[in-house]
Amino acid sequence: MKLLSGNEAIARGAYEAGVRVATAYPGTPSTEILQNIARYYPEMYAEWAPNEKVALEVGIGASLGGARTLVAMKHVGVNVAADPLVTLAYTGVKAGLVLLSADDPGMHSSQNEQDNRLYARLARIPLLEPADSQEAKDFVRTALEISETFDTPVLLRTTTRVAHSKSLVREGPPAQPELKPYAKDFTKYLMVPANARKRHVSLEDRQEGLRRYAEKTPLTRMEPGDRRIGIVTGGVAYYYVKEACPWASVLKLGMSYPFPYGVVEAFAATVDDLYVVEELEPFLEELIAARGISVHGKGLIPRTGELSPAVILRSLMKSPAFVSAAHAHGSAEPVRQGNNSRHAPGPSPEAAVGVPVPPLPARPPVLCPGCPHRGLFYVLKKLKLRVMGDIGCYTLGGLPPLSAMDTCICMGAGVGMAHGMAKVDPESAEKTVAIIGDSTFVHSGITGLIDIVYNQGTSTVIIADNRTTAMTGHQDHPGTGRTLRRDPTRALDFAKLARAVGVPHVWVVDPNNLAATRKTIAKAIRTPAPVLVIASRPCVLLSPAAPDPVAINPEVCRGCKLCLELGCPALSLRDRPRVNPQLCVGCGLCSQVCRKGAIGKEVAE
Amino acid sequence: MSAVINVLIAGVGGQGIILAGKLIARAAIASGLDVKTSEIHGMAQRGGSVTTHVRFGEKVLAPVIDPGGADFLLAFEKLEGLRYLDFLKPGGTVVLNNQVIDPLPVAVGAETYPEAAESIIAARFPLVFVDAVPEAENLGNLRVSNMVMIGALARLLPLPDSAWAEAIDAAVPPRFHELNRRAFARGFELAERASISG
């Protein structure tokens, strides 16, 4: 038995199931799946695609080419890949294809908490929901078998508490399925309307067989308990339910779409009162209610955020029938009702014995000491610009004290938004910039840049180019010159690309040089033509140099606190600003900001 | 499920919290127990407030600990110790590192760092207060301060010495085995000596 995270287990599951091709774009909480495949399973071809749509398209090609395929992404990535996904449901596959969606209830590291189980219903494809690492591993193989048996892509959906929880896994031997020979099939794979109409019918015809499979799959099981209370659940919520009310009858759905209403009806018939416990949307609840079965769901259970055993117990205790059964089993409502938030203020009053706990300062994530984004955002703040933003470490530039990003919608959004805002009021182009990361630019910024050129825009786009996909843990991308397995490859040249699509001005600047960065951006916004500014400096964590901390000369420091506006964790206010020499890497931004010349490397503190 | 032991590890992104979780989990496995852990990756890891949940026992169900459910709070930083205090059960124990890392609102002077976190905690829960950073410095490597903390926690957990030795050797590269074992032993010794207050 090995202790594996859900993501490590999925990588292992792919190996054991004979997956030959694995593709992904990094995104928390899915990233480690491909990293583990690249590291431990050299038999598999694995790649970072530029975005999730391409990742799925590569996967479709691999499947039609006859290889079992895994495509992994975070929940919002499926939005990007939704176009090929929905039509792939029509064409079906050749060798098995599994789309892994790692959802993030509670938004630990995401901009929304959409429930991707709904994609299964939208695309009419099977949905599997593992509850722990063992299931995560085992379900990969089952998903591939379902995919091949029923000629359909399969959605394998995890959540943060499956992907990033570790539990013990029993490993098995790898399978080595043969490649399936490619066979051209015009009516099946060429989705012109005449063919697509027939394929839609065949998609519908597939549903009944899949439903019958879902009715009898061992992935779904009934666990009879007290017949007064029956709970339908799946995914990690299953374990929360078992923890909250181990005495209740439980129906654990491992395959929740197509909806196995026969099993649910049979289970409902054995219990007095039926409940659904599921995170986020009332996905199962609505399917149950549509069968005319009376069920309690989101009327009791929160629709936002993560669940936990205590949240579930507290919620179910709003039902009198549940209360009386719970009391019969000696289960009481949890006494403590502490806030589950990561920035919760402090201990609950029940614990108060003696000294009161003061309100606590929050600890938001911050740009690292020496982060190349810091200088860029400091300049954007000083220029008082509207900054149409994006998603990456640099989104932290939107938090105080830098507060220099106005928006964050999705990857690539800022580029189009800056252009749209400029079209509303041409003068605003001089006050507005788009900012996007290097990996993100490749993901979905290029088309927005082309739009600015094509539609006679004059916007300034800034690539915060730190030569890596930093937030998810430093993955390579087409601009880094390295593949997922660190093999050298041709690096995408952003400047050449921009010139090729017709951007007349491309300027490269070092964001750690505040004066040059300010001058360049100020010139860019005044230029009545599209400008691409590449603020280029590698992430400080990529190849940490020997720290060379600065110090503040107390004789010269006037305590103006200008340096604190940089939001650097290595600078802290005591009686006056101080440098923490253990954190400072000596990037020198604060010495550039200080008007008195009090900060430097030759200075004794 | 009272046999399950729940350890919440709290600290600041970058302090080695994930490694600490891994080590405790490995020690539990080496003791023949079932284990589940839960971690947070991504944005919060950039100097934010982070936790790792570790649960072990005969059979573990949920991978997370609810407020009021932790037997032990292993806090690598004082403010984070205070922040997650409500995760402890009544009678739970805190192992607290005497380390202050200013969060940004404090660093820029917008808010103040709470005074005397250790006495607030000690008034409510048994506390093992460890000065892990100077201890690690004495051992010649600041990076083993988390191993000093784990050693202190280990003194309170019902896992055999051999399981910890196995866990350290598995989690740390061989050339650091000796250093980490010494750091662990030092933490263990400090907890043994500490007069557990409360």
Interface residues (C-beta under 8 A of the other chain):
Chain A: M1 L3 S5 T28 P29 T31 H108 S109 D132 T160 R161 H164 S165 K166 S167 L168 V236 Y239 Y240 K242 E243 P246 S308 P309 A310 V311 P334 V335 R336 Q337 G338 N339 N340 R342 H343 A344 G346 P347 S348 A351 A352 V353 G354 V355 V357 P358 L360 P361 A362 R363 P364 P365 V366 L367 C368 C393 T395 L396 L399 P400 P401 M471 T472 G473 K561 L564 E565 G567 P569 L571 S572 L573 Q582
Chain B: M1 V12 G13 A25 R26 I29 D34 V35 K36 T37 S38 E39 I40 H41 G42 M43 A44 Q45 R46 G47 G48 S49 V50 T51 V60 L61 A62 P63 V64 D66 P67 G68 G69 L79 E80 L82 R83 Y84 L85 D86 F87 L88 P90 D102 P103 L104 P105 V106 A107 V108 G109 A110 E111 T112 Y113 P114 E115 S119 I120 A123 R124 L142
